[in-house]
Amino acid sequence: MDIKNVLLTGHRGFIGKNLYKELKSLGINVYTVEMDFLNDPYWKEVLYNKVKRSDIIFHVGAISDTTLKDSQKMLLYNYEFSKVLIDHARDLAVKVIYSSSAANEGNGNGIPNNIYGWSKLLVENYGIAKGGSFVSLRYFNVYGPGEEHKGKMASMAYQAYKKGEVYLFPGGPTRDFIYIDDVVKANIMAVNAFIGVYDVGTGVSSSFEELVVGMGIKPVKLFYTTEDKIPSWYQFYTKADRNKWLPGWYPEYDIERGTNKYKNYLNKKNDRY
């Protein structure tokens, strides 16, 4: 990448942590912003100065808890902050690469099922409408190293490895599981991408059972809840559209390769117990 200075939001989070490591390995100077940044009464001015010093922005930071019902909190951190960041970037002619989500798509009808999905879709629409240099990457179900801190929001792959058992919803839901290395690669390639919205997924919808088995848990303990435990906002199916991939980008990891690499990483960390 022919850039020297980057502004990265959310560098302490799962995806941000991995992207930060990659950017630093490329010798890039990285400015960072985290959620507590909003406690500063002059945060808008401080943010403007950070944007001014940056060649490009990777906007990864957000509340990622899909179960959060506090719409005011969700919209403050995920939408209001993003609007200010996008406005600064447009005024200073700095490109924004935004971490969006397949939650925007709801059950395939383009209508989000929860507040988190709406917050992501609002930012995506705002970024495109403002007319600046804006790229949105819609991540599907991301898993891999660096998510250990996420607790109940960590992937089923990590929870299965950590606990040796998982609780699944009945009805056979399937998701597009994408390995973190492919997500990082998409961000790097997005630096030279045209303005638009791109899917970051494998293009394959797999069952949670496949993901868990791939983690090599023996014996795996699978438990299923009753249907009344399924939240009304739950997505039963996601699959990236390969026609919406970034030009030149493709996922290197299917479930077999991804889970093998992930469990090897966790085994080396001796992270199960």
VENDABEL-V840214 format. One record per pair of residues at least 6 apart in sequence whose ideal C-beta (glycine too) atoms are under 6 Angstrom apart, sorted by the first residue. I is the first residue (numbers start at 1). J is the second residue. Records with the same first field share a line. If there is no record, write none. Layout:
I=J ; J
This chain:
1=191
3=55 ; 56
5=29 ; 53 ; 54 ; 55
6=23 ; 28 ; 30 ; 54 ; 56
7=31 ; 50 ; 54 ; 57
8=20 ; 30 ; 32 ; 58
9=33 ; 59 ; 60 ; 61
10=16 ; 60 ; 61
11=20 ; 32
12=34
14=146 ; 147
15=60
16=60
17=146
18=146 ; 180 ; 184
19=184 ; 187
22=184
23=30
31=50
35=77
37=43
44=84
48=88
51=88 ; 89 ; 92 ; 94
52=92
54=94
56=95
57=89 ; 94 ; 96
58=97
59=96 ; 98
60=99
62=78
63=74 ; 77 ; 78
65=153
66=114 ; 116
68=74
71=115
74=115 ; 119
75=119
78=119
79=119 ; 122 ; 123
82=123
83=126
86=127 ; 130
89=96 ; 132
90=130 ; 132
95=133
96=134
97=135 ; 187 ; 190
98=127 ; 136
100=120 ; 124 ; 136 ; 137 ; 138
101=120 ; 139
102=138 ; 140 ; 238
103=112 ; 116 ; 117
104=112 ; 117 ; 120 ; 121
106=112 ; 113
112=118 ; 121
113=233
114=233
124=136
127=134
134=195
135=190 ; 193
136=197
137=186 ; 198 ; 200
138=199
139=200
140=176 ; 178 ; 201 ; 238 ; 240
141=175 ; 177
142=178 ; 180 ; 183
143=155 ; 157
144=179 ; 180 ; 262
145=265
147=154 ; 158
156=166 ; 208 ; 211
157=211 ; 215
159=166
160=166 ; 212 ; 215 ; 217
161=215 ; 266
164=217
165=221
166=212
167=223 ; 225
168=208 ; 224
169=225 ; 230
170=224 ; 227
173=236
174=205 ; 206 ; 207 ; 237
175=238
176=201 ; 202 ; 205 ; 238 ; 239 ; 240
177=206 ; 211 ; 255
178=201 ; 202
179=253 ; 258
182=251 ; 252 ; 253
183=200
186=200 ; 246 ; 249
189=246 ; 249
193=246
198=244 ; 246
199=240 ; 241 ; 244
201=240
202=251
203=240 ; 242
205=239
206=255
210=255
212=220
214=255 ; 259
215=259 ; 263
216=263
